[in-house]
Amino acid sequence: MTSKTDSTSNSSRSTSTAIDVSGLVFSWDPAQAPLSFPDINLKRGEHLFLHGPSGSGKSTLLSLLAGMLRPHAGSVRILDTDIHRLGAGARDQFRADHLGVIFQQFNLVPYLTTRANVTLPCGLSELRKQHTEPTVAEEAERLLAALSIPEDHWQRKVTRLSIGQQQRIAAARALIGAPGLILADEPTSALDADNRDRFLELLLHLAHRHNTSVLFVSHDQSLARHFGNQLELRGNRT
């Protein structure tokens, strides 16, 4: 597996490590050779753009970093914590406290309103709740407005909204409460150019403000210019 890194890190703000991956190996099928991933060392406050062809393991890597999959070999340290040494409950709480995840399929709760979906992480994490400014509801509304979700949509169930709107709601949910790391899996795939650029501007502005690191997965390599570090996955197998 090859990687390309163009580092322009802001070292003065990097007080800890956001992602530290070493010797990571995973396989979905015992009959196939496992995927091997390149080592990653991303400092707190730095951002990484991850790209590669379909099947190269981009979404699998994000699931390993989020602690939703367990590697067959290697270590994963997130925000200076070896997440795979945590028990299942502790790992879930760590994810709730410190990670904002934007899934390809959004994973919104269909019976909740737009605003309730955005505020959901603060109901699962007292730490995220404490980090909202000035209140959970007001931060949720500020994020929705910044991502161009009309106010008359905030009390609608998310199933009544467009795919592009649902994707932006998933982004607002990931951003609320200033998590230490954002894992974004194709977060702009359903957005037009204007909303894509607005989302990226908001994401990186908030990340800079809170010293949050971002790992951003996309097939759109025109977005790579926004990121100081780049990594290409090729799906190498051991």
N, C-alpha and C positions, 0 to 999 in steps of 0.2 A: 504494500500500500504506500502510495506517495502522498505527500502533503506539501502545501505551499503556504508559507507564513510570511506576511509582510507586516512587521510589528512596528507600530507607532504608539506604544503604550504611554499612558500618563502615569509614570512611576511615582510621582509625588503623592498620588491619591491611592496607590496600591498598598494597603496596609496588611493584606492577607491574601491568600490564594482562593480564588473562586472555584476553579476546576483543576484538579491534579489527577490525571489518568496515566497509569503505567501498566504495560503488558496486558491490555484488555483483550479478552477472547470470548466469543459467544457463538452458539450454534442453535438454530431452531430445530434442526433435524440431525440426530445422531449418525444417520447414514451419509451425511455430507460433511466435507471438511469445514471446520468452524471459521467464522469471520474473525480477522484480527484487525484491531484498530490502532492508529498511531497514538503515541503518547501526547498528552496535552497538558500544558501548564499555563493557565490563564489567571492573571492577577485580578484582584478585586478592583472593579471599576473599568476593566478592559472589556472589549467586545470581540466576538469571533463570528465570522461569516463562514458557514459550512455548506459546501455544495458537492455534487457528484451525481452520476447517473442513477436511474431507478434501480433498486436492488443492491446498491452499494453499502447500505446499512445506516443511512442517516437517521431514520426514525428509530431504529433499534438502538443506536448510540444514545439518542435522547432519552429513551426509556431506561437505559442502563444508568445514565447520569441522574435521572429522577428517582432511582431506586425502585422502579416498577418491574424491572427485570434484574436477575442476579447473574453476574458474569460467571463463566466457567473457569476463568483464570484472570489474574490481574487485580489491580486495586483502583477504587474510585473514591477520591476525597473531594467533597463539596463543601466549600466555605470552612475548610480545615477540619472537616468531620468525615471519617471513614464510614459512609452511610451503610455499607453492607456488613458492618460489625454491629449495627443496631438491630434490635428485635423488630418484628413487623409493626407493632404499635408505635414504637419510638420513631421508626422510619417514616410512617405515615404522618406523625406529628411534625417531624423535621421538615417534610415536604410542605405541609400546611404553613409552617412558620416562615420558611426561608425561600421557597421556590414559587415562581409564577410560571405556569405552564400553559402555552397556547397549543392545543392539539389540532391536528389536521381536520378531525371530525367535530371540533369545537367542544363537545361534551357538556353542552349547556343542559340545565335541568328544565325539561319541557313544561312542567306545570308551574314554574315560577315566572314572575314578571322579569322584564329587562333589568330593572334596578335591583331586584332581589338576587338575580344571578350574579350581578357585579359585586354585591356586598357579601356573597356567600363565604369567601375566604376569611372574612373578619368574624364570622360566626364559628369558624373552625379553629381560629388562631387568635388568642388574646394579644400576641405580639404584633400581628398584622393590624389588629384593631387599634392598638396603641400608636401605631405609626401613621394612621390616617390624619389628614389635616383639613379643617379643624375637627370634623366629625366624619363618621363612616358614610352617612347619607350624603353629606355635602361633597366629599371627595368622589363618591360614585357619580354624582350628578355632574361634577366638573369634568371627569373623564369622559362621560357619555357626550357631553356637549362638545368637548374638544375633538371627539371622533365623529362628530356630525350625526349623532342619533337624536332626532327631534324630541323635544320635551314631551309631546303628546304620545310618544312611544314608550316612555319609561315605565308605565304601569300596564303595558300590554304583555301578554305571554310571548315568549321568544318565538314560539312556533308560528306566530302571525307575522313575523318579520321576514325580510328578504335574506338570502344566504349571505350577501355582503354585509348586511347589518348584523347578522348573527356572528360573523367573524369578528367584527369590531367590538361587539359585546364581550366575546371571549377574550379579546385583547385587554379591554378595560378590567375584566375580572382578574387577569394575570397581573396587571399593574397596580391594583389597589393595595395599600398598606406597605409599599416600598420593600418588596422582597429583595433578598441579597443577590438572587440570580434569576434571570428570565430565560426559559427554554422555549423557543418559538419555532414551531414546525410548520413551514410554509404559511406564515401568518398573513400574507398579502395576496394569496392565490385568488381570492374572490373579489378583490378590490380593483376599482378602476385607477387610472394613473393618479388622479387628484387625491383620492382617499388613501392610496398607497403611500404617497409622499407625505400626506398629513399624519398618517399613522407612524411612519418612520421618524418624522420630526418629533412627534410627541414621545415616542418610545425612547429615543436617544436623549432627548431633553430631560425626561424624568430619571433615566438611568444616570446621567451625569449629576443631577441634583442630589440623588440619594446614594451615589457611589455603587450603583447596581451594575453587575456584569450581565451581558446579553450574549447568548449563543443563538444565532439566527440561521435557520435552515431555509434555503430557497433555491429553486432552479433558475431564478432570474438573476443572472450574474451582473446585470446593470446596477444592482443594489450593492454590490461588493464595495464600491467606492466609499460607502458610508462607514466602513469598518476598518479598524486598524490591523486586524489579523484575519487571515483567510486559511481555510483548510479544505483540501479536496479529498474525498473518499473515493476509492476505486473498487471497493468490495474484495480486497485481497483475502485469500483463504490460506490458512496455515497448512 
